[in-house]
Amino acid sequence: YKEDIILLVCDGAIWHKSKTLKIPQNIKITHIPPYTPEMNPIEQIWKQIRQMGFKNEVFRTLNEVVDRLCDTINLLTKDMVKSITRREWIKSIF
């Protein structure tokens, strides 16, 4: 994805703050305030995945979980992901 601009949203975990990490120019990093998982776009994506494919479900094997996860992720459309992750504060970074 060298041609894309990528936003990496990090929480306050110490391992997300390395000074020695070489970050490619197409990757923008932003840190969210402590205790605000609702601001992390991936948390909203996981919420959608749980609603679509894991609600009230018991799996017998790890393979069943992986298969369901892959199937559910493939159901996420580009428009669906945009509607979940396009927040004003994210757009303001660009």
DAKA-V604295 format. One record per run of one state. SS is the DSSP state (A for helix, B for strand, O for the rest). FROM is the first residue (numbers start at 1). LEN is the number of residues. If there is no record, write none. Layout:
SS FROM LEN
SS FROM LEN
//
This chain:
O 1 5
B 6 5
O 11 3
A 14 3
O 17 10
B 27 5
O 32 5
A 37 3
O 40 1
A 41 13
O 54 8
A 62 14
O 76 2
A 78 8
O 86 2
A 88 6
O 94 1
//
